[in-house]
Amino acid sequence: MARKAKAPQPTTSTPTIDRLAIASDMLAVAVPLYIAQLRGLPDKEFQATWQGWIDESTLEAAGVFSEVLPAGAGKPGDAARAFNALAKALAAMSFVPGGVPFGTRRYEAHPADEPEEGN
């Protein structure tokens, strides 16, 4: 009895997800929004919020940022918390003279970029 040759099985490649590239693109949107949020605060509230965002970014940062964002590990909600903590920290640090570099971008809060009254 002759064997029939098997037809080659089509191979479907699973698309790879570059979580860091996606996070970087999302940060380009989120950080300016958080900068605008900080700018809209009165001085005392700005200081408290700024310090809170810096403090928030240090909580379990090494494990969260190194495992959750690139690999998608962790419990539900960990990635969102890590992303927002990072975005807030970058926004807060953007007010330091010279801003803060992250990846291929530099986040810097420029007072000259604010819209003029009535625009």
C-alpha positions, -999 to 999 in steps of 0.1 A, spaced: 0 0 0 14 33 -10 14 62 14 0 95 4 24 124 8 11 148 34 5 183 23 27 207 41 10 223 70 7 260 68 26 278 94 11 307 112 35 329 130 23 344 162 29 382 161 53 394 186 43 423 208 69 448 216 55 460 249 83 485 255 77 502 221 40 504 228 46 517 263 70 543 249 45 555 223 18 557 250 41 576 273 45 602 245 8 609 250 4 604 287 34 624 300 23 657 284 -12 652 298 2 647 333 24 678 327 -7 698 318 -24 685 349 5 696 371 6 730 355 -31 736 363 -25 732 400 -21 761 425 15 763 439 9 744 472 -11 717 455 15 715 428 43 708 454 22 681 472 12 664 440 47 666 425 62 650 456 34 624 457 41 614 421 78 611 428 72 590 459 46 568 441 72 559 414 96 545 439 72 519 454 83 486 442 96 503 411 124 479 403 103 448 402 72 464 387 90 482 359 114 454 350 88 426 350 54 441 343 59 465 314 82 445 292 69 410 300 33 416 309 37 397 341 20 404 374 -16 406 386 -44 423 367 -40 461 370 -2 459 377 7 470 343 -16 500 344 -3 510 378 33 507 367 26 526 335 9 555 353 35 557 380 62 559 353 43 585 333 37 606 365 73 604 375 85 615 340 59 644 341 72 655 376 108 652 365 101 672 334 99 703 356 136 700 366 158 722 344 168 703 314 139 678 318 144 641 319 155 617 291 137 584 287 142 561 258 145 581 227 126 611 241 133 640 264 104 652 285 107 688 295 80 712 308 85 745 289 65 774 303 67 790 268 47 760 254 16 770 275 -12 786 255 -18 822 260 -49 835 277 -79 833 254 -65 808 229 
